Structures are given as C-alpha cells and as structure tokens.
Amino acid sequence: MLSLKGIFLKQKLLHIKDDDNEFNSLRIFLGVTFIILAFGFLFNYLIYFFIWLFQHFDGFLIVIIGFIENFIIANYDLNLEIFNNIINQIIAIGSFTALLQMVLAAFYFVNNRLVLINSKKATILIISSVIEILLFGFECLPYLL
C-alpha cells in the first residue's frame, strides 16, 4: 500500500501543471465577497452598538451651542433650524475626523515596524483625537449607517 502511495506521489510530483482554472478564480472571488459582506455586517452592528453606548454623551460644543440656541430663541424669537442643521453637519465632520485619527493612531501603535512614524507623534495624535472626541462627541455615527 505504501509503495503504491509513493508511486502515486512520484507521478504527481513529476506531472506539475498550473491550477489556474476557472473554478479556483471563482472560489477566490466568492471568498473575498463573503469576507467583505461579513465585515460589512460586523461593522454595521458595531456602529449600532456604539450609538446605543454613546447616545447620552454629547460633546461640549453641542452643549454650549444648545445653551446659546435656547438663549437666542428665548430672547430674540428667531428660528434657528437652518443654523442647527449646518452646525450639526460641521460637528459630524469633526467627530468623524476624531474617530479616524483614533483608528490611525491604533494602527500606528500595532504596526510600528511597517509604518515610519515616531511613537511621540502617534501619542500626540491619539491625545488630540481624544480631545476632539470630548469636544465633538460621537455625532458622526448615525451618518455611517
């Protein structure tokens, strides 16, 4: 039995051919597609979890702007809906920038051999992103859905 196995392996080694057929490329394409779909579902549920977790945390700028809006509405009787929409979009952009800086700083710390950045710069980046998150809050999360 072992001699037959050796003969079979020897014949298989001598007869080397390319395995670039249509089925292998189709399997690779389907595998990559399924991995992308899985990460999409994972991040979608992760964003819902973050929204649930941080729903009561507003940034300091939102609280200050809320006080200013209440003062203006009470004293001057103005409609601030357009102002509120524009400011909300600007704060969401700042919040997205802070989250992106946080992810990049974590990437720099994990892959410090592959990325040419000083650890002091990465530390400054993560401290600035935490300050921006305190200022802007997590207002970009609903826009990521």
C-alpha positions in Angstrom: 0.0 0.0 0.0 2.8 2.4 0.9 4.7 1.6 -2.3 1.5 2.5 -4.3 1.2 5.7 -2.4 4.9 6.5 -3.2 4.4 5.8 -6.9 1.3 8.0 -6.9 3.1 10.8 -5.2 6.1 10.5 -7.5 3.8 10.6 -10.6 2.0 13.6 -9.1 5.3 15.5 -8.5 6.5 14.8 -12.0 3.3 15.9 -13.6 3.2 19.5 -12.3 0.7 21.8 -14.0 -0.8 25.2 -13.3 -4.0 25.1 -11.3 -5.3 28.4 -12.7 -8.6 27.2 -13.9 -11.9 29.0 -13.7 -13.1 27.3 -10.6 -10.2 28.5 -8.4 -10.6 32.1 -9.5 -14.4 31.8 -8.9 -13.7 30.4 -5.4 -11.3 33.3 -4.6 -13.8 35.8 -5.9 -16.6 34.3 -3.8 -14.4 34.1 -0.7 -13.4 37.7 -0.9 -17.0 38.7 -1.5 -18.2 36.7 1.6 -15.4 38.2 3.7 -16.4 41.8 2.6 -20.1 41.1 3.4 -19.2 39.6 6.8 -17.1 42.7 7.7 -19.9 44.9 6.5 -22.5 43.2 8.7 -20.0 43.3 11.6 -19.3 47.0 11.3 -23.0 47.8 10.9 -23.8 46.1 14.2 -20.7 47.6 15.8 -22.0 51.1 14.8 -25.4 50.3 16.3 -23.7 49.2 19.5 -21.7 52.4 19.6 -24.8 54.5 19.0 -26.5 52.7 21.9 -23.4 53.1 24.1 -22.8 56.8 23.4 -26.3 58.1 22.9 -26.2 60.1 26.1 -22.8 61.6 25.5 -22.8 64.9 23.8 -19.7 66.8 23.1 -19.0 70.1 24.9 -19.6 72.1 21.8 -23.1 70.7 21.3 -24.0 71.5 24.9 -22.6 75.1 24.6 -24.4 75.6 21.2 -27.6 74.3 22.8 -27.4 76.9 25.6 -26.8 79.6 23.0 -29.7 78.4 20.9 -32.0 78.4 23.9 -30.9 81.9 24.9 -31.4 83.3 21.3 -34.8 81.6 21.0 -36.0 82.8 24.4 -34.8 86.4 23.9 -35.0 87.1 20.2 -37.7 84.7 19.0 -35.7 83.5 15.9 -35.9 80.3 14.0 -32.6 78.5 14.1 -33.4 75.4 12.1 -31.0 76.1 9.2 -28.3 77.2 11.6 -28.8 74.0 13.6 -28.6 71.7 10.5 -25.3 73.4 9.3 -23.7 73.3 12.7 -24.7 69.6 13.1 -23.0 68.7 9.8 -19.8 70.5 10.8 -19.7 68.8 14.2 -20.3 65.4 12.5 -17.3 66.1 10.2 -15.2 67.0 13.2 -16.4 63.8 15.0 -15.5 61.6 12.0 -12.1 63.2 11.8 -11.5 62.4 15.5 -12.6 58.8 15.1 -10.4 58.4 12.0 -7.4 59.8 13.9 -8.1 57.3 16.7 -8.1 54.4 14.3 -5.0 55.6 12.6 -3.2 56.0 15.9 -4.2 52.5 16.9 -2.9 51.2 13.6 0.4 53.1 14.1 0.9 51.5 17.5 0.1 48.0 16.3 2.1 48.1 13.1 5.0 50.2 14.3 7.5 48.2 12.3 5.7 48.7 9.0 4.9 52.4 9.3 7.6 55.0 9.6 6.2 57.3 12.3 7.7 58.3 15.6 5.9 57.0 18.7 5.7 60.5 20.1 3.8 61.6 17.0 1.4 58.7 17.4 0.9 59.6 21.1 0.2 63.2 20.2 -2.2 62.0 17.5 -4.2 59.9 20.0 -4.3 62.7 22.6 -5.6 65.2 20.1 -8.2 62.7 18.9 -9.4 62.2 22.5 -9.7 66.0 22.9 -11.6 66.2 19.7 -14.0 63.4 20.8 -14.6 65.3 24.0 -15.4 68.5 22.0 -17.4 67.0 19.2 -18.8 63.8 20.7 -19.9 60.9 18.6 -22.2 62.7 16.2 -20.9 61.0 13.0 -22.1 57.5 14.0 -25.7 57.9 12.5 -24.2 59.1 9.3 -22.0 56.0 8.9 -25.1 53.7 8.6 
